[in-house]
């Protein structure tokens, strides 16, 4: 009696398990290759955003770009400040005095002018004739500096756009990993329910139930971490866009970039030609050289012309009712405690330092290009390898599941197959968006992001 009854119980439980497995295969394939999708917890009011739109928002909104633009504007005004020396300098004056009779200033240097009761107003004009090139060199220096600040705006914009790209693909990756985690939790919950039902019929042991629950707990931990990573990715993207608060986005997937270049040497040459940092540093070198020349020209004479005119409506009798005069002035430096020598030496040393900064920057950029190129090559190779890994782990999981259902293996084998498949799915998702991020970084290193 017990033998047939046990057999019927086994057939009934097996039928239930097979039906559940068939239902699982038809309704929720847990380990198919995930496509990028939005998380279930995402707000319905999430902003739809393409990568191009995100870059446009960052350019208009990010404070670093705005600050760099203001500094460039300030540097452009410095050019006008220096060039103002080329133009006549005019000023008006009004002077009134009340003095004792026959007063004369007797102390204070080698003059003793008389002081009269008077009120006068007038105009004075001075014009630089020549300082033998010093103002010209100062103008060149400020002009090169202004150009360098304009290149710094491009550098800042490229930095921000790189952050936008990396953050954008980071959100896409986090969303896909969350999709994997959600499907993994569903799949392992189903396995746990099936094993628990079989254990109630004494067809599986309590150990199988324990292992199934352990796998479910691991999947739930993965889900919690994926949810946290997604929120962190949203925060990074919001900051890259210049927002002060965290926002959620409905991102549009970007086309996969093509294969990477096969030779790094042309890339280094391209970076030297296009990187705004190198252009800016080269302009700073020219600015420092012109300033050093201007400091050397301090030893040259300065020749200027001057003219004054005015009226004296209130005066004492010795004073005429108007005045006018014109003349010139030649200033020749003779000795100032070696001040000009020190200023020229300081400017020359700073100019040489700028040259070394440029050299160091070129070395660093060449190294960054090579490193970025190697990272792109590695990320591109990971694409095919992770696809193969996902295919192999999927096959291994199917075999492990079949063996477990037939009672030919323990749940440990099935658990390990599930774990391997989940890791392969995460790796495959990460490889796709890592390649896009590394490609964006290579474009930045080459000066293509502006």
Buried (B, 14 or more C-beta within 10 A) or exposed (E): EEEEEEEEEBEEBBEBBEEBBEEBEEEEEBBEEBEBEBBEEBEEEBBEBEBEBBBEBBBEEBEBBBEBBEBBEEBBEBBEEBBEBEEEEEEEEEEEEEBEEEBEEEEEEEEEEEEBBBBBEBEBBBBBEEBEBBBBBBBBBBBBBBBBBBBBBBBBBBBBBBBBBBBBBBBBBBBBBBBBBBBBBBBBBBBBEBBBBBBEBEBBBEEBBEBBBBBBEBBBEBBEEBBEBBBBBBBBBBBBBBBEEEBBBBBBBBEEBEEBBEEBEEBBEBBBEBBBBBBBBBBBBBBBBBBBBBBBBBBBEBBBBBBBEBBBEEBEEEBEEEEEEEEEEEEEEEEEEEEBBEBBBEBBEBBBEBBEBBEEBBEEBBEBBBBBBBBBBEBBEBBEEBBEBBEEBBEBBEBBBEBBBEEEBBBEBBBBBBBBBBBBBBBBBBBBBBBBBBBBBBBBBBBBBE
